[in-house]
């Protein structure tokens, strides 16, 4: 993955990242609260040569002192220095235990030694630091004193006496919070990247490109209200969802300009990706653009178009395929645009055979001669072979890919199934996309009022045919209106 892909994965898991950072801050704060405070007292010593000779001798002595200082630093934590401190202050413990709380340091090329003592009591820390300094000076002078007697050539003096600290040196709350934040950030990024590497679902355009090079005809953002109001006519005409389907209609027309395919099969890889909703709303959008459209519910296993549109599905495609009725007699007009719906009919025991039959091919050819567009809602590709069989009878296939609903290998398997039958794939529709984040796909078209607008087309959405008849003043008037619409659509057939 490149840097852009890493950033996309992190943005997808931003909630996990924030939670990890907050957890790190919480742990850092808890450590600061439960940790016992400790105090640090410092004292500083200056090492000099007791020589009043020439400048050259002083310079040589200074070099000698700098070389010896590092040895003195190691001596500060030895028992010979710390045992007298324990006896003087009456401390408990051994010199080794005290050495863990004493630290001696010296910067390079200097003759200064810093002694630090850590203790839970500020007074005891300063007293111990002062006692260590005194014992250290005596020890060094004894070690440097010539064996034949005389004074030590090295002299140590305190330049910064130990004082009782007013604030604890540990815990450092600010440091603990910063470390907790950094640790939480690192863990969050690591877990996010790991989840991204192990997540094989198609979530957006970038993921789709890993499985196919098919053109993207459009993207439909996820709408929580779509489950109750799935149709285009049930939403505000200036809403992002409505604009998405209009954009899909336009892109489909451009993608189909060379093939000039009137019949378009809408399918998906798995159930639940939104193919039926997409097919239905695409047909409505085409009809609103002035085209004559026939919507066929060819999902003979789980038909839902009839439920969406509120029409009777007991008589329809299967009835026409077995020759019981003429297809024109079972086309049901819907809405006030030029949209006719061919319901699924009774669910047969052999859907694949019916959809792959010669009668199905002839039915589609007949409808292509009458309508500007024929939209076919087919079953998903992977569970059954219906869509692959039916794709040989249509002008083009449009794949609906549900965001986070399908994995890469399943999508690749679907396109291989279409390739085996030489299907003409017009493009892909990304459905159920998030409205925010790296995979967002949304439009910014809104009405001035921001509220829903009522339309005449959607007035009878979701009601049963009987209720539609009750709302009309006269059943005979409704039948005459339906027959007049059929006559306008099929003048030659009615005149025979």
N, C-alpha and C positions, 0 to 999 in steps of 0.2 A: 504494500500500500504506500502511496505517496503522502506527502504532508497534508494535502487537501482531504484525502480520505481519512487520515487520522483525526483531523479536526471535525469532520462530519460525524465520525463515530462518537467522539466526545460530546458533541452537541446533542446527539440522540439520547445520550445517557446523562444529561445535565442534572437530572434529579438525583441520580446516584452520586454524581460528583459533589453536589451541594451537601447531600447527606453525609458523605464521607468527610468533607471538610468540617462540618458541624460536629461530627463525632470526634475528629482529631482535636478540635478546640475544647470539647467537653473533657476528653481524657487529659489534655494539658492543664485545664483548670482543676480537675480532681486531683491530679498529682500535686499541684501547688497547695491545695487545701489540706490534703492528708499528710504531706511531708512535714517533718519536724524542722522548725527553723534552726539554722546554724549561723554562727557569727565568725568572721575572720578578722584577726588583728595582725598588722604588719609592723615590722621594724627593719631598719636598714643600717648596714654597717659599712664603714670605709676601711680599706686595707692599705697600709702605708709601710714604707721601709724606713727604719730608724737610721738614717744616714745623712750627714750634713756635709758630704764631700763636694766634689766638683759637679758641674752640670752633667758631664759624661757619666759619672758614677750614679747620679740621680736617674738619668735616662736608663741606664742598665738596670738599676733597681726597680724602676717602674715596669720594665719588660719582665723582669723576674717575678714581680708581684702579680701581673696579669696571668702569667703562666701558672702560678700557684693557686690563684683564686678558684679555678675549676676543681682543684683537689679539696680546697676548703669547703666548697659547696657539698661535696659528697660526705664530708666529715660531719656536717651539721645534723644528720639523722642517725648517727651511730650511737651505740649505748654509752660510749665514753662521754658524750655530750648530754644525752637525755637522762641517764641514771641520776646525775646530781639534781636535775630539774625535778624528778619525781620525789626525791628525798626532801628537797627544799620546800616544795609546795604541798607535800603530803598527798600526792596523787595516787590513785589506784591503777593497777595495770603494769604491764612490762614496758621496757623501752621500745620493743617492736610494735606494740599497740600504740604508743605515743607517736612513733615515727610515721604512722599512717595519717596523723593529723598535722604533721609538721612538713613544711615544704621550703627548701632553700633554692634560690635561683640567682643567676648573675648573667648580665648581658656580656656579650663578647667585647673584648678590647676595653673593658672597664675594670675598676677595682672596687666596685660596689656589690655587696651581697644583700639580698632581700630574704628575710625569714618570715614566713606566714604560718599562723597557727589557727586551726579551725576547732571550734568548740560550741556546745549548745548554750553556754553562758558567755555573754560578752565580757564580763569582768574576768572570768577564768581564762578566756582566750587571750586577753591583753597581758595578764599576769604570766601565763605560760610563755607567750612570745618574748617577754622581757627576760624571763628566767633562761630561756633557751639562748638568747643573745649573750647574756652574761656568761653562761657556761661555755658557749662556743668560743668567746674571746679568750677565756682562760685556757681552754683546751688547745687552741691554735698556738698561743704563746708558749705553752709547755712543749708542744711538739716541735716548734721551731727553735727552742732554746738549745744552744750548743751543749754537747755532753761534757765538755771540759769546764762548764760554768760560764757565767756571763749572762747578759740580757739577750732576749730574742730579737733578731733583726727585723721582725715583722710586728707591726702595731695595729690593732683593730680598735676602732672607736665607733660608737653609735651616733649616727647623724640624724636618724629619725626614730625617736622612741615609740614604743607600742602604746596605743591608747585603746580604750574600750569602744568598740563600734556601736553606733546608735541604731543601725538598721541591719537586719539579717542579710547575709550574703547568699543564702539559699533557704527556701526555693526562690528562684527568679521567675516570678509569675509571667512577666512579659516574654521572657525567653521560652518558657514552657508553652505559652500560647502560640508563639511563632513556630516553634518546633512541631506542636500539635497540628497547626494549620498546614505546614509543609508536608508532614507525614500523611495527613488526611488527603491532601491534594494528590500526593504521589500514589496512595492506595486507590483513590477514586479514578485517577487516570489509568492506572494499571488494570483495575477491574473492568473499566469501560472498554478498554482496548481488547481485553481478553474476551469479554462478551461479544464485542463486535467481530472478532475473528471466529468465534464459535457460532455466531448467528448467521444462518444460511438463508434467511428469509429475504424476499424482495421487498424493500421498503420505499424505494424512490427510483428516480431516473438513473442515478449512478449505479444502483444495484441491477436495474433492468439491463443496462448496457453490458453487464458481465455475462448475460445469458443469450441475448439476441441483438441483432442490428436492425430489427424491424423499426420503421418510423413510428414515433409516438404521435398519435392523432389528437390526444388531449388528456387532461387530468381532471378527475372529479374529487373534490375535497370531501372529507368525512363530515357528515351532518348528522348530529344526534337525533334530529327530528325526522330524518328520512325513513326510519322504520315505520313511523305512523303516517307520514305524508310522503310516499315515495315518488309521486308523479311531479313532473315539471310544472304542471298547471296548479299544483297545490302550494307553490312557493311564490314569493315575490318575484315578479318578472325581471327586476333589476338586481336580484340577489346573486352572489357569487356562484351558487349552484346552477341557477338558470343560465347565467352567462357561460358556464363551463360546457353545458350541452349545446348552446348555440355555437361556441367555438369548435366543439367536436363536429357539429354538422358542417361547418365551413371547411375544416381540415379534411373531413372525409370526402367532400366534393373535389377538393384539390388532389387528394391522393388517388381518386378514382377517375381523374380526367383522361388518363391514357387508356385504361382498361374499359371505361364506359360500362361498368358492371351495374346493372339495375338492382340485382339481388345481392344482399349483403348478409352473411351469416354471422351472428354474434354469439360467441362462445367463450369459455374460460377453461382453466385447467381443472379446478376443483369447485365443488359447490360452495356458496357463500361469498363469492368474489364480486357479486353484483351484476352479473351478465343480464339477467331478466330486467332489472331496473334500468340498466343502460340501454338495452334494446327498446324498451317501451318509451323511454324519454327521448331517445334519438328519433323514433318514429313520430312522436308528437312534435319535436322541433322541426323536422322536415316538413310536416303538414302545416305548421305555422308559417313556414317560409313560402307557402303557396304550392307545394308539390302535392300530387296525389300519391298517397302512401298506403301500402298494405302491410300490416303487421301480422306475422304468422307465429303462433305459439307452437313450435315444433319440439318442445321439451315434453315428450310423451311419457315421461316417467314422473316428473314433479312439476306439472304446469302451474304457473302462478300469474301469468299475464291476465287471465280472466278475473282473478281476484283483485289485481291492481286496478283494472278498468271497470270492474263491476258489471261484467257481461256474463252471459250464460255460456259455459264451456262444454256442455253435454253434447252439443252438435257442432262439428267443425272439421278439422283437418282429417282425422281418421275416418269420419263419415264420408268425406269426399274421396279419400283414397280407395276405399273399398267399393266405391261406385254407388252408394246408397242415395246420394244427392249430388246435384251439380254444385261446384265450388262457389259459384256466384250466388247461390241461394243461401249459403251459410256465412257469407261475409256480413259482418255487423258494423254499421257506421257508428263512429264514436266522436263525441265532441261536435263542434261547429266548423271544424276544418275538414279538409278532404282526406280523412283518415278512416280506413276500413280495417277491421280486425278479423282474422281467421283464428278462432279459438282452437284448442287442442282436440276437442272431442273426447270420446270415451278412451281411457287408457287401454291400449291393446297389449296382448301378451308378447308380441314380436315387434317392438318399436324399430329396431335396426333394419329389419327386412322391409318394413313399410317406408322408412325414410330413404332407403337405398333403392327403392323400386323404380321402374320406368314411369309408373303413375305419378310419383313424386316429381320426377324430372319434368314431365309434361305439365304438371300443375304449376310449377314455378315458371316454366316458359310461357304458359298462358297468362299468368298474372303479370309477367314482365311486359307483355304486349299491351296490357291495359293500364298499368300504373307506372308512374315515374320512378318510384323506388319501392322495393320489396325488402323489408327487414324481417329476418328470421331469427327467433330466439331458440337456440339449440342447447341440448344438454352439455355438461362439461366433458372435456376430452378424455381425461384419465380414467374415470370410473367406468365409462361405457364407450362404445365405438360409434354411437349415433352421429356425433358431430363430424367425425372424420369421414364417414360414409356420405353424409349430407353435403359436405364441402365440395364434393365432385359435381354437384348439380347447380352450384351458385356461382355468381361472378366474382365474389371476393369474400374473404374471411376477416373479421375483426376480433382480435383477442382482448378480453377484459382481464386485467391483472389486479387483484386486490392487494393493496399495501399491507404487508405483514401477515398475509393469509396464505402465501405459497412460498416454497423454497426453490432455490435455483435449479436443482436437479429435476424437480417436477415441471418447472416451466420449460426447461430444455427438452424434457421428454414430450411435452405437448407440441412444441414446434417440430420435433422429429416426426411425430405422428402426422402432422400436416404435410411435411415434406414427402413422406412416403406415398401420399395420395396426390402429390403435385397440386396442393391447394394454393390458391392465389391469396396470400396474406397481405391485406391492405395496410395493416398497422396495428398498434397496441393502444389500448386505453388504460391509463393508470387510475384505479378507483380506490376510494377510501383513504386518500392521502391526508396526512395531518395538515391542519391549517397553520401551524407554526413549526419552526425548526428547519433543519437542513433539507428535509424532504417535502416541505410545504408547496402546495400548488393551489393558489387562490387568486381571485380577481377582486378588484376594488370598485365594483359598480354597485351603487346603492341609490335608493330613492331619497328624495329630499326629506320626506317624513320619516323614513326608516322603517315604516310599518308595511305589512302585507297589503298588496293591491288585489282586489277581487277581479276576476275575469269571467267572462261568459263561458269560456271553454271548460273551466273547472267547476261549473255549477253543479253538474250531475256526477262528479267523480265519486266513486266508491259506493254508489247506491245500486241496488239490484234492479234488473229489468222491470220487475213488477212495480217497484216503487216509481221508476221513471214513467211508467204508463199512468200511474195514479196521479202524478204531478201534471200530466197533460189533461186538457179538458175533455178530450174524447179519444178513445182508443182507435177509432177509425181514422181520426185526423193524424194520429201518430203513424199508423200504417201507410197512409197515403204520402206522408212526408218521407218516410223511409223508402218507399217504392219510387218516388220521384228522384231521390238521390241516386238510387241504383240505376234508374233510367238514364240519368245524366252520365253515369259512369259506364254503363254497358248498353248503349243505344242499339247496337247491332243485334245483341242477343235477345233483347226484349221485343224487338220488332219481328223476330222470326216466328 
